[in-house]
Every structure is written in structure tokens, then in C-alpha cells.
Amino acid sequence: MDIRQELLRLIALNQAEQWVPNHIALTQLDSDGLIPGLIECLGDDDAEVRLLAVGLLDEAGQRAEPSVRALIHATADFDRLVRVAAAQCLGKFGTLAVDAVPNLLP
């Protein structure tokens, strides 16, 4: 499954006001390659793809622990919404996310 293509499909549905909540999207996309695919999408050129990837990693909870390094990097994203979402997501990882602190300071 191409995770990026699936995220673009979900974005298109949301833009057409056919909302797919993250918890439902996560179950639809669930596969062995989901977390690595979402991590890869954090580096995408499209801010909407990055934002949705962060949202799905947040929804995945502790399963998304392998994404901590990429989420820390996302706290320095050019897009404010991606930065905020990444910071919020990292909150669930406690001390594993301590390296994000410099990116979060004004």
C-alpha cells in the first residue's frame, strides 16, 4: 500500500466534506508498513500530507513510538499546524521526546 497516496485520498475526501476521522482512517490503513510509511510522509513536500501523517501517528498512540525522532524533527516544520500537531503528539511519549524541547522554546 502506498501510504502517501492513501493520505492524499483522505485529504481529498476531507476537502469534499466527506470527513474521515483519524481513528477510522487509521483502521482503514492499518498494515505492517503503516508506521514507517507515516514516518516517511513527515518529510513530504505537501504540508497537508505531513499534518495528516502527524494526526494518524497521534491516533496510533504508543504504537507510533518509532516515529519519535521524526516527530521531533517535525516540531521545526515550516508549517505552523504541523509543528503544533507534532508537539502535541510528542506529549504522549514523555521523556522519549525531551530532545524536542529546544524546538518548542520561543
N, C-alpha and C positions, 0 to 999 in steps of 0.2 A: 504494500500500500504506500502510495506517495503522500506522506503526511501534509506537505505543503499544498498539494492540490486539494486535499480534503479541507484544509483550513480556508483556502480560497473559496471553496464551495459553501462552507459555513458562513463566511463573510458575506457572500452574495445573498444567501438566504436571509441573513440578518438585515442587509440593506433593503431587501424586498419586504421587510417587516414580517418575515416568517421565522420568528425568533427560535433559535435552538439554544436552550440553556446549557451552560458549560457541563453540568453533571450528565445531561443526556448526550451531548457531543462526545464526552469522554467515554461513555459506554459504547457509542457507535464506532469510535476509532480504536477501541482497546485492542492492542496486539502486542507481540513481543517487542516490536520496534517503535512503539509509541513514544516512550520517554526519550530515547535517543533522537527520534525524528523531531520531537518538540524542541529539544535542545538545539538541534541544527537550525530550526526555524527562528531561534532567538537571534541569529545572525543574518536574517533575511533583509533584503533591501526595503521591503514593504512594512511600514510601521504597524499596519493593521494585522499582518501576519504575526509580527513579533508580539503584539498585545494579546492576540488570541492564544498564542503559544504560552505566554505567561499565565493567562487565565486558566488554561487547561492544566498546566503544571500545578497551579494553586489548588485546583479541584482534585488533582491526583493525590494530594497530601503527602504523607511520608514516602509513598512510592516514588516521588519525584526527587528524593534525596540526591541522586546522581547529578541533578541539574543545578545544585547549589553554586558551583563555580560560575556557570554560565549566567545564572540569575544575578550573582554579584556583579558580573560584567554588565548586565542589563541595567543595573542601577545608575550607570553612567551613559545610558542611551540618549540619543539626540531628542527623542520624543518624550515629552513630559509624562504622558499617560503610561508609557512603557516603564519609565523609571519608577513611578509611583506604584504601579502594579507589581513590579519586581520586588520593591522594598516590602510591600505588604505580604507577598508570597514568602519572602525570606523569614518573616517573623515566626513562622511555624517551625523553623529549623534551629532556633536558639543559637547556641554558641558555635554551631557549624557555619553560621552566617556572619560571624564577627568581622570578617575581612571586608564586609560591605560598609562598615561604619564610615570610613573616610569619604566614600561616595555620597553618603547621606548627610554629611555636615555641610552647612551653608558656606 
